[in-house]
Amino acid sequence: MSSDRPIFVVGCPRSGTTMLSLMIHAHPRMAMPPESRFLLKEWRRRAKFGDLSTPEQRMKLAKACVRSGSKVRDLGLDPQETLEAILAAPPTMGSAFGTIFKMFADRHGKPRWGDKRPAYYQEVDVLLRLFPDAQIVHIVRDGRSNVASLKKMPWWPYDSIGSMAAWSQAEYCSRRNQKRLPADTFHVIRYESLVADPEPVLRELCRFLDEDFHPAMLEPSEVRDVVPEKKTWHGNLKQSVNTDQVESWRKGLDPWELGLMETVLRRKLKRWNYPISGAGERPSPKLVARYTKDAFERRSAMRKRWAEESREAATSPLPVAARLTSGQLALAEQQA
């Protein structure tokens, strides 16, 4: 097997995306970097960079990618070397972004590269526009435990109802993409199945990725230099894979939160075989209305962005797709 397709791990925040990316990174052929912040931000500012056929414009993009706050330094890359590599890369945004991930993979002696960021779950079309041969892995976790975990995160800006709406949005995207994308492009993993019996789930993942399974994937706690020490909320990853957090919602959710979630998201929870406990408080019409409003606004904003992206993709004359892997180069030749 010698696939060089890029790999992207997505999912609702606190659904197990980091653990899954470490499992993939433990494989001797695949590299998954620490979470960065440059791709979506610079993609949404793409009009500022314009035509990348000139070195000046590529340098402008390169400097934006390695700016303070982009977290590229968490990848252990030298900023100047990164600037020079992007300048030498093919003149597309996908090539610039992919060059950074490829440099991380080269640093670890691995031929395959990719990225992990939960926010990508609603930007799969952007990923596939930038990396047409990409493979997307979406992990889904019991929404109740997901919300209970988000409640404890110092960086999470939303309240419990906002967290429920975020989980619902991610779950919707997982089903939508699974229905519309080819089987060799999009793959879904259930968190609870992964931690309960990792090997068969990881073997199935490796078949999807066209890779041989490697036992090192079973011990993500042995992976070093990928999750920065400052991210203390990932402390559980220092332990072997276990099911300790599978039902964390039993202690992590207040009765009103559990009751509301099992009411407004009952169908979604049951769809993924998460049993309804019935242990929460019956939600008031006011709480249900608050959730409904939040979920509607999120879905509407996401669909509006998708429509804008689709229109722009149909009319933009500038190429954006990466030209780094065998599949990307073959597609570029077909379109030339």
N, C-alpha and C positions, 0 to 999 in steps of 0.2 A: 504494500500500500504506500502511495506517495502523494496523497492529496496535499495541496497547498492553499486550500480555500480558507479565508479568514473566519474566525469563530467569534460570535457575540453572545454574551450571557445577559439576559434581561429578566425583569420580574418586579413585582411590587417591592419597595424598600422593606428590608427585614424579612424577606421571604426565603433567604438561603442563597442569594446570588453570590455572596463572597465565598461561602463554603464550596459551592459548586465550581466556582472559578479556580479555587485552590486545588480541587480534585483534578480539574483539567490541566492545570499548570504542573501538577505532579507527574504527568505523563512525559516521557522523554522527548516527544516530538512537538508538544504544544505549549505555547507560552501565553499566559494571561496576566497582564500588568495590573498594578494597583489602579484603583479608580481615579480617573482624570476628569478634567472639566473643560477641555478645550474644544472637543469635536462639535457638540451641539451649539455652543456659544459662537464659535467662528463660522459655522455653517449658516447660522441665522444672520450673520453680518456679511454674507458672501458678496453682496452688491458693493461693499466697500473695497473688496480686493479685485473685482472685475476680472479682466483677462489675465490669466496667469502665464501667458506665453512669454512675458518679459521677466527677466531676473529681478527687476525692481519690485514687481507685484508679488512674486513668489517670496521674496525676502520680507515684504510687509506681512504676508500671511505667516511666515515662519516666526517672525518676532511676536506676532499675536499669540501663536500657539505656545511659546515658551515663556510668555509673560508671567510675572508674579501672580499667583492665584490659579494658574492653569493646572497645577499639580504635576506637570511634566517632570519636575525634579524628583518626585516620588518614584519615578521609574528608574532612577539612578543614571540618567543620561546627562552627558555634558552639553550645556546649552549651545555653545559655539559649534560643536560637532553636529548637533541637531539642526541648527540653522543651515550649515553647509550641506547636510544631507538633503534637506527639503529643497534647497536651491538647485541641487543636482537631479532631483526627482523629475519624473514626467510632469508637465504643466497642468495638473488638475488638482482639485481640492482633495479628492479621494486619495490621490497619490501622496499628497503632503501629509494627510492624517495617517495613512497606512505606513508611510516611511517611519514615523515615530514608533508605531507598534512593532514594526519589523526590526527597528534598532533594539528595542527591548528584547525581542525574541533572539536576535543575534547575540546579544549580551549573555543570554542563557544557553547559547548553543543549540537553539531549536529552530526547525524550519517553518513551523506554522505560528501565526500570530493572530491576535484578535483583541477584544476589549470586553470589559464588564462595567455596566452602569445600569442600575435599575430604571432610570428615566428613559432608557431606550425602548421600553416596552411599547410606548405609544409613538415611537419614531422608527418603526421597522422599515417603512417605505423609504425614509431618508437613508438608512443604513444600506438598503439594497440599491439605491440610486448611486451612492458613493462606492459601494462594493458589490457589484452585481452577482458575484459568485459566493457571497457570504452565506454562512450557515448560522441560524439563530436558534438559541436554546432558551426557552422560557420556563422558569420554575414557579410553581404555584404552591402556596402554603395555606392551611386553614386560616381563613380571614380573621377568626377570633383571636388566635395566637399572634397573627400578624399585627393586629391592632394593639394587642396587649404589649407587644415588643416596641411598637412605634411610640407608645405612651412614655416609654423610659428614655427615648433618645434625646439628647440635649440639642441636636441640630434639626429636629423635625418641627416644622412651623405650624402644623395643624392640630386642631383638637380631635377628640375621639370620633366625632361625626365626620369630620373631614378625612380622617384615616379610613373610616368605613367606605366612604365614597371613593377614595384612592384605590383601595383593594378591589372594589367593584369594577372600577375602570380598568385595572390591570387584568382582572379575570375576563372581562369582555374582550379585551385586545387579544388575549391568549386564544380564545375560542374563534374569534374572527380570523386571526392569522392562520390558525390550524385548518380552517375550512378553505381558505382562498390561496394559500401558498403551497408549492410542491412539497411532497413528503421528504425530499432530500434537502429542503431549504429550512423548514421550520419543525422544531421538535419540542415537546412539552414534557416536563418532569414534575412529578408530585413530590413535594418536600418530605412528607411523611413516609412515602415508599422508599425514598432515597436513604433516610437515616435508619429506617427499620431493617433494611437488607440492602446495603449499598452495592454489592457486587453485580447482581443481575440488572439493576438499573443502570449502572455504569457500563456494563457490557452492551446493553441496548444503545446507550449513548454513543459508544465507540463504533457500533455498526452504522449509526446515523452519520458519524463523522468520517467514516471510512478509515478507521484506525484499529489496530490491534489493542485489545484491553491490556493494561499494565497494572500489576498489583499495587504499585506505589500510589495509584489513585485512591486507594482505600484509606490512606493515612494523610489527609490534608494537613493535619497538625504538624507534620514533619517538614512542610514547606516553609522556607525562610525567605526573608527579604522581599516579601510581596505586600503584606499588610503592614503599613507604618505603625510603630508602637504607639503613636499619639491617638490612634483610633481604639481607645480602651474598651469601647462597646463590643469589640470582636473578641473578648477574652475567652469565650467558649470555644473558639477555634483552636486554642492551644491544647484541647483535650481530643481524645479519639472520638470518632463519630458516634453519637448516642441519641436516644429518643427523649432525653430529659425535658426538652422544650416543646414536645409535640402538643401537650395539653396545658401549656403555660397560661392559657386563657382562664382556667379554673380559678387561679389566684390573681391573675393580672387584670381581670375586668370587673368593674363594679356591676351590681345587679341590673342597673338601668342600661348600661352599655351592652351587656349580654342579651337582655330582653329586646332591645332595639335591633341589634344586629341579627338575631335569630328570627326577627319578624320581617325586616325589610330585605334581608339577603338569604332568606330560607331556601329559595329555589337554587341559588348559586351554590350555597354550602352543600346541599343535598346532591347537586350535580357532580361534585367531586368526592362524594361518599363521606362527607363530614356529618355525623349524626347530630340532630338537633337535641339539645339537652332539656329544653323547657324549664331551665332553672332560673332564668332571669325575670325581671319585673316586666309586666305588660307595659309597653311604651304608650305615652300620651300622644294624641293627635298632633300636638305641637312638635314633639320630637321627630315624629315620622315626617312631618312637613319640612322640618329643618334638613333632615337627611335628603329628602326628595329634591329640594331646591339645590343643595350642594351638588348632588350627583348629576342633576340636569345641567347645571352650569358647567361642570367639568366636561361632561360628554359633548355639550354644544361647542365649547371652546376647542376641544380636540378635533371635532369634525370640521370646524371652520378652518383650522390650521391644515388639516389633511386636504381640504378642497383647494386652499391657496397653494399648497405644495404641488398638487396635481396640475393646476393651471400653469404654474411656473415651469414645471418640468416639460410640459407640452410646447412651450413657446420659447424657452431659453436657447440661444444658439451656442452657448459655451459648454464644452464638455466638462463633466464633473467626476466621472467614474475613474477609480484608480486603475493604474496600468502597471501592476506589480506582480501579480500571480499569473500562472499559465492561463487560467480561465479568463481573467481580466484582459490579458493581451490578445487572446483569441477573439474575444468580443470586440475589442477595439479594431482589430483587423477587419472583421466582418462589417463594421459600421463605416470604415474608411472609404 
